[in-house]
Amino acid sequence: MLSRTASSLFWMGRYMERAENLARLLDVSQQLALMPGASSDVIAIPLDAIDQRELFDATGNAISSDEIAYFLMLHEESPSSIMSSLRQARANAHVVRGTITSELWESLNATWLEMRLNTRAKIRAQGQARFLEWVKERSHMYRGILIGTSQRNDAYLFARLGTDLERADNTTRLFRYHLEAFAAPDQTGRPSYYAWAALLRALSAYEAYRDTYGDSLRVSHIGDMLLMRDDLPRSLLACFSDIAQTLEGINGEQSREVRRRVAQIQAQLRYGSWDSDFAQDAVAKLDDILLQISDVGEAIEQAYWATDEVVAADAVDEAVIGAVTAGQSQSNA
C-alpha cells in the first residue's frame, strides 16, 4: 500500500469520528448551558476542549451557546468544525476511492453533499439538536458500511486506526474538562448530577453506568468507567485495546515503536486504578495522556507515511505504476 493511501484512510476515519465527537460535545454543552447560573467558562467548554478559543475570539462574536455552536458546526476556516471535518473526510475518501468500497464512497459523498446545504438559517429552523443527531447518524452509517462491506485488509485497518485514536482523544478531553469544571461539590455536597449525567450520555455510557453503579454519580466511578473499562466502546482502555489489535494486523515491521507506546498506555490503564493513579491530580494525569495520544499519532505518521524511506518507496511504486500503465496503453494502441 502506498503511504499516501494509508494516510488518507487514517485521516478519513479520524475526520468522520471527529465530526461525531464534536456533535456529542455540542450536545453536552447545550445541556450545560441550560443549567441555572451557567458561566461563560462552562458555555465555552467546547472551544477550550478542542483549543479553538483564539480562533473564535478572532471572529468578534460574543461568547454564547448559540454563537459557539454555529462556529463549531459551520465555520469553514476552523479545522475542527463539523463542516471542515466532513469535507476533509470526503476529500480523503476521494483520494482512495479505488481502495474503499463503492458503498462507503457513496455514503461519504452523500454526507458531504447534504452538509453543504446546511446554513445557519436552516439549522435554526430545524433545531440544533436535530442537526447534531443527523451528524451522529451519518457517522454511525459510515462505520456500519466500513465494517459491513470492507475486506479485512490494511485499508480497513488504517481506517479503523484513525477512528480509535480520534475517539481516545475525545473521551480524554471531555472527561478532563468536566473534571476541571465540575469536580467540586455543588450546593448538595455532591458533584453536579446533570453535568456528569450529560457527559455519560455524550459518551454512550449512561446506561452502562447505571447498570454497574446505580443512580448515584461519583467521579471515581465515572473515571473508572471512562478510562479503565474495556467493555465500554468509548472508554480509553477499549480504544487502546482496539488500536493495539489493529497495529498487530497491519503488515510490516514499521510499527514496532508505535506498538510499544500503545502497549505502555494500555498497560497503565488495564492494571491501574483511579485511587492510585488519578485521584491525587486527575487533570494533570489526563493532560499527560493527551500528550501520549498525540505522540502515538505522530509515531504512526513517522512509521507509515512521513519517513524518507517511505516517500522514496512511494516514488518508486508510482514510477513502476506509470511505466506499466504506459506499456498497457501502447499495447492497447
C-alpha positions in Angstrom: 0.0 0.0 0.0 1.3 3.5 -0.9 2.0 5.6 2.1 -0.3 8.4 0.9 -3.1 5.8 0.7 -2.6 4.7 4.3 -2.5 8.4 5.3 -5.8 9.2 3.5 -7.5 6.2 5.0 -6.3 7.0 8.5 -7.5 10.6 8.3 -10.8 9.6 6.6 -11.5 7.7 9.8 -10.3 10.4 12.1 -12.3 13.2 10.5 -15.6 11.2 10.5 -15.1 10.4 14.1 -14.1 14.0 14.8 -17.4 15.2 13.3 -19.4 12.8 15.5 -17.4 13.7 18.6 -17.9 17.4 18.1 -21.7 16.8 17.7 -21.6 14.9 21.0 -19.6 17.7 22.6 -22.0 20.4 21.4 -24.9 18.3 22.7 -23.3 18.2 26.1 -22.6 22.0 26.1 -26.1 22.8 25.2 -27.4 20.8 28.1 -24.9 22.5 30.4 -25.8 26.0 29.1 -29.4 25.4 30.4 -28.2 24.8 33.9 -29.1 27.6 36.4 -26.2 30.1 36.7 -24.1 28.6 33.8 -21.0 30.8 33.5 -19.2 31.8 30.3 -16.4 29.4 31.1 -18.9 26.5 31.1 -20.5 27.7 27.9 -17.1 27.9 26.3 -16.0 24.4 27.2 -16.4 23.1 23.6 -13.9 25.8 22.4 -11.4 25.0 25.2 -11.7 21.3 24.7 -10.5 21.5 21.1 -8.3 24.5 21.5 -10.4 26.8 19.3 -11.0 29.7 21.7 -8.5 32.0 20.0 -9.9 31.4 16.5 -13.4 32.0 17.8 -12.3 35.3 19.5 -11.0 36.4 16.2 -14.5 36.3 14.7 -15.5 39.1 17.1 -18.7 37.3 18.2 -19.8 37.3 21.8 -19.4 34.2 23.9 -22.9 32.5 23.8 -24.0 28.9 23.4 -25.6 29.7 20.0 -22.6 31.6 18.6 -20.2 28.9 19.7 -22.5 26.1 18.3 -22.7 27.7 14.9 -19.0 28.4 14.9 -18.2 24.8 15.6 -20.8 23.5 13.2 -20.4 25.7 10.1 -17.1 27.7 10.3 -15.1 26.7 7.2 -11.8 28.0 8.5 -11.9 26.1 11.7 -10.0 22.7 11.1 -12.2 21.1 13.8 -15.7 22.3 12.8 -18.2 19.7 11.6 -18.3 21.4 8.2 -14.5 21.1 7.8 -14.3 17.6 9.3 -16.9 16.2 6.8 -15.3 18.0 4.0 -11.9 16.6 4.8 -13.3 13.1 5.3 -14.8 13.2 1.9 -11.6 14.6 0.4 -9.5 11.8 1.8 -12.1 9.2 0.7 -11.8 10.7 -2.8 -8.1 10.1 -2.8 -8.6 6.4 -2.1 -11.8 6.0 -4.0 -10.4 2.9 -5.7 -9.4 1.3 -2.4 -12.6 1.7 -0.4 -15.9 0.1 -1.4 -18.3 1.9 -3.6 -20.9 1.8 -0.8 -18.6 3.6 1.5 -17.6 6.2 -1.0 -21.3 6.9 -1.9 -22.1 7.3 1.8 -19.3 9.8 2.5 -20.0 11.7 -0.7 -23.7 11.9 0.0 -23.0 13.1 3.6 -20.8 16.0 2.3 -23.3 17.0 -0.4 -26.0 17.2 2.2 -23.8 19.0 4.7 -23.1 21.7 2.1 -26.8 22.6 2.1 -26.9 23.4 5.8 -26.9 27.0 6.6 -27.4 28.9 9.9 -31.0 29.7 9.0 -31.7 26.0 8.0 -30.2 24.7 11.3 -32.1 27.3 13.3 -35.4 26.3 11.6 -34.9 22.5 12.2 -33.2 22.9 15.6 -29.6 22.3 16.5 -30.4 19.1 18.3 -31.8 17.6 15.1 -28.8 18.6 13.1 -26.4 17.1 15.7 -28.4 13.9 15.6 -28.0 13.8 11.8 -24.2 14.2 12.1 -24.1 11.3 14.6 -26.3 9.1 12.4 -24.1 9.7 9.3 -21.1 8.8 11.3 -22.8 5.6 12.5 -23.7 4.8 8.9 -20.1 5.3 7.8 -18.8 2.9 10.4 -21.5 0.4 9.7 -20.7 0.4 6.0 -17.0 0.3 6.6 -17.4 -2.8 8.9 -20.1 -4.4 6.8 -18.6 -4.1 3.3 -14.8 -3.8 3.7 -12.3 -6.6 3.2 -10.2 -7.1 6.3 -7.0 -5.8 4.8 -4.6 -2.9 5.5 -7.1 -0.4 4.1 -9.7 -1.4 6.6 -7.2 -1.4 9.4 -5.9 2.1 8.8 -9.4 3.5 8.7 -10.2 1.8 12.0 -6.9 3.0 13.4 -7.8 6.7 12.7 -11.3 6.2 14.3 -10.0 4.7 17.5 -7.2 7.2 18.0 -9.6 10.1 17.5 -12.1 8.5 19.9 -9.5 8.1 22.6 -8.5 11.8 22.3 -12.1 12.9 22.5 -13.0 10.8 25.6 -9.9 12.1 27.4 -10.7 15.7 26.5 -14.3 15.6 27.5 -13.6 13.9 30.9 -10.6 16.2 31.5 -12.7 19.4 31.1 -15.5 18.1 33.1 -13.1 17.4 36.0 -11.8 20.9 35.8 -15.3 22.5 35.7 -17.5 20.2 37.8 -15.3 18.1 40.2 -16.1 20.5 43.1 -19.3 19.6 45.0 -22.4 21.7 44.4 -24.8 23.1 47.0 -25.9 19.5 47.8 -22.4 18.5 48.7 -22.1 16.2 45.6 -20.8 16.5 42.1 -23.2 18.2 39.8 -25.6 15.4 38.7 -26.8 17.0 35.5 -23.3 17.9 34.3 -21.9 14.4 34.8 -25.0 12.7 33.5 -24.7 14.8 30.3 -21.1 13.6 30.0 -22.0 10.0 30.4 -24.8 10.3 27.8 -22.4 12.1 25.4 -20.1 9.1 25.6 -22.9 6.5 25.4 -22.1 5.4 28.9 -25.1 6.5 31.0 -27.0 3.2 30.8 -23.8 1.2 31.4 -23.0 3.3 34.5 -26.5 2.8 36.0 -26.3 -0.9 35.4 -22.9 -1.0 37.2 -23.2 1.6 39.9 -26.8 2.6 40.2 -28.2 6.1 40.2 -25.6 7.8 42.5 -22.9 9.5 40.4 -19.4 9.6 41.8 -16.4 11.0 40.0 -14.2 8.0 40.9 -16.8 5.6 39.4 -17.1 7.7 36.3 -13.3 7.8 35.9 -13.1 4.0 36.3 -15.7 3.5 33.7 -14.5 6.0 31.1 -10.8 5.2 31.5 -10.3 1.6 32.6 -13.3 -0.5 31.4 -12.6 -2.5 28.3 -16.2 -3.4 27.8 -17.3 0.2 27.1 -16.7 1.1 23.4 -15.7 4.7 24.1 -13.6 4.1 27.2 -9.9 4.9 26.9 -8.8 1.3 27.6 -11.2 0.0 24.9 -9.8 2.4 22.4 -6.2 1.5 23.1 -7.0 -2.2 23.1 -8.5 -1.8 19.6 -5.5 0.2 18.5 -3.1 -2.4 19.7 -5.0 -5.2 17.9 -5.2 -3.1 14.7 -1.5 -2.4 14.7 -0.8 -6.1 15.1 -2.8 -6.8 11.9 -1.0 -4.2 9.7 1.7 -5.8 7.6 5.3 -4.7 8.1 7.7 -4.0 11.0 7.5 -0.2 10.9 5.0 -0.2 13.7 7.3 -1.6 16.4 7.8 1.7 18.1 4.1 2.6 17.8 3.1 -0.8 19.3 5.5 -0.2 22.2 4.0 3.1 23.0 0.4 1.9 22.7 1.2 -1.2 24.9 2.6 1.1 27.6 -0.6 3.2 27.7 -2.8 0.0 27.5 -0.9 -1.5 30.5 -1.2 1.7 32.6 -5.0 1.6 32.1 -5.6 -2.1 32.4 -3.6 -2.5 35.6 -4.1 0.9 37.1 -6.8 2.2 39.4 -8.5 5.5 39.9 -7.4 5.9 43.5 -3.7 5.1 43.0 -3.2 6.7 39.6 -5.7 9.6 39.1 -7.3 10.7 42.4 -4.4 12.9 43.5 -4.2 15.1 40.4 -6.6 13.7 37.7 -6.4 16.8 35.4 -2.6 16.6 35.2 -2.7 12.9 34.6 -5.2 13.3 31.8 -3.1 16.1 30.3 -0.2 13.7 30.2 -2.4 11.1 28.5 -3.4 13.6 25.9 0.3 14.2 25.1 0.8 10.5 24.9 -2.1 10.2 22.4 -0.6 13.0 20.3 2.8 11.1 20.4 1.1 7.9 19.2 -0.4 9.8 16.3 3.0 11.3 15.4 4.6 7.8 15.7 2.0 6.4 13.3 2.8 9.1 10.8 6.5 8.6 11.1 6.1 4.8 10.8 3.9 4.7 7.7 4.0 7.9 5.7 6.4 10.5 6.9 9.9 8.9 6.7 12.2 9.5 3.8 12.3 5.7 3.1 8.6 5.5 2.7 8.5 8.6 0.5 11.2 7.1 -1.7 9.4 3.8 -1.9 6.3 5.6 -3.0 8.2 7.4 -5.7 9.4 4.0 -7.0 6.0 2.5 -6.8 4.4 5.3 -8.7 7.1 5.2 -11.3 6.5 1.5 -11.8 2.8 2.0 -11.9 3.3 4.8 -14.5 5.5 2.6 -16.6 3.1 -0.3 -16.5 0.2 2.0 -17.4 2.1 3.4 -20.3 3.0 0.0 -21.5 -0.6 -1.1 -21.4 -1.7 1.9 -23.3 0.8 1.3 -26.0 -0.2 -2.4 -26.2 -3.9 -1.4 -26.5 -3.0 1.0 -29.2 
